[in-house]
Amino acid sequence: MVSLHATTSAAGRAASVKTRTGDPWTPAPDYGRALPAFTVNLLVRDIPRAIEFQKRVLAATVHYSDGDFAAINVGGVELMLHADHTYDKHPWHAPLVRGDRRGLGAELRVFGVDPDAVERRAREYGSSVVQPATTKAHGWREMMVEDPDGYLWAVGVRA
């Protein structure tokens, strides 16, 4: 694991240094051009921890991951993860480093993912199951799980 080193910005406050070493997995302009019209980017405290949850609980496919960034697929949905420290020059940086709650009021819904399997894996992993697998009146069997950063994932299939 590469360590994060602090430097001082022109404003005199501590600024984070990106942790990736070596070349990125794909040139940034190529990746940017390949993104769909709607893209989800989650800011996470710790990329390896987030990836471990995504793989073990949501059965994600990881295209690429380093200490700063990850590109993953969950149930056919392409997602990006950025580590908090990569937003060190963004207005959100202070709330991120304070540990303020994330994602409250948003559900990341991915259909076509077996809710019973996700619930089982979530419980094995020790994740917070917000709603167990339930068949709903709207015709879906779904469940909700909170990831280590506080984002709510709702997964399901047609009942």
N, C-alpha and C positions, 0 to 999 in steps of 0.2 A: 504494500500500500504506500502510495506516495504521500508525504506529509504536506500539509497546507502551511505556507509561510506567509506571515503578515508583512506588509510594507506600509509606508505612509503615503497617503494621497496628497495632492496639491492643497487640499483644504485642511490638511493636518490630521485627518482621522485615519484610523487603521483601514486599509483596503486589502481584500483577499487576493491571492494569486491563484490563477487557475492551476489545477493539479495534473492535467494531462501531460504526458511526455510522449514524444514521437509524433508521427503523422496521424491525422484523424482517419477514420474508417473510409470516408468518402469526402471529396472536396465540398466545402460548405455551399458554394453556389449550385452544385449539382443536386445536393440534398434539398436545398430550398426550392428549386424548380420542380422537384418531384413531389412536394407536399400537396395533399388534396386541399380543396377549397376551405374545408373546416378541419382544423387540426387541434388536438388537445396537447397542451404542454403543462406538466405538473412540476411545481417546485418542491423539492424534497430535501430533507436535512442530510441524508446519507444515501448516496446512489447504491452502494452494495447492499445495504439493508432493504431499500425499496425494491431492488431487483430480486432479492431473495424472496420477498413476499409475492411479487408479481409471478415469479416462476412457480413457487411451491403452492400457492393458494389459487391463483387465477390461471395457471398453466400457460403463462406468457412465453412467447418466443422472443429471445433477445437478439436483435440484429447487431447491436454494438453497445458497449458500455465502458466508461472510464470514470475517473473520479469527479468529472464535471458534468457529464452528459450521458444519456442512454437513449437508444431508439429501440422500441419494443412493439410487439403486436399482441393484443389481447382479444381473442375471439374474432379476429379479422379486422380489428380497429388498430390503426397505427397511432402510436403515442410517443411523445418525447418526455424525458425527465431531465430537468436541470437541477444541479445542486444549488442550495441557497447561496453559497459563496460566489456563484457566477453572476448573481444579481447585485453585486457589491456597489454598483454605481446607479442602481435603480431606486426610485422612491420606496419600493416595498422592502428594501434591505433591512431597515430598522425593525419593522414588525416581524420579519422572518427570523432575525437573530434573537429577538425577544421570546420567540416560541409561541406567538399568537396562534390561535386555532385557525386551521386552514379548511377551505372548502365548505364551510357551513352554509347550508341552503342549496347545495348542488349535489346531484347524484350522477355518477358516471355509470350509465346504463349500457350494458353489452348483452344483446340477446343472441341466442344460439349457444350459450355456455350453460352446461348442466349445473343447476343450482344445488342439487343434493351433493354432487361431487365437490363443488366449491365449499359448501358448508362443512363437509367432512374434513377437507384439507385445512380449512380455516381453523377448525377446532383443534386439529392435530398440531398446527403451527402456533396456536395460542392467540390467534387474532380475535378481535371483538366482533362477534356475530350480532349485528344490530337487529336483524329480522331473520329467523330461521326459514328454511325453504317452505313455502306456502303456496297453495294453488289459489289464485285470486279470481274474483268475479269477472275481471276483464279478459280472462282466457289464458293467462300466463302463469307458469309456476316459477317463482322467483325467490331470491334471498338477497340480503344486504349484509355486507361486511365492511368494517372500517380498516383501512390500511395503517401502517405505522406512522404516517404523517397526518392522519385524521381525515383523509378523503374517503367518501362513502361510495362503494362499488355496489351496484345492483345488477345481478346477472340472472338470466332466466331463459326458459324455453316455452313454446306453446304447450298448454296443458292438454 
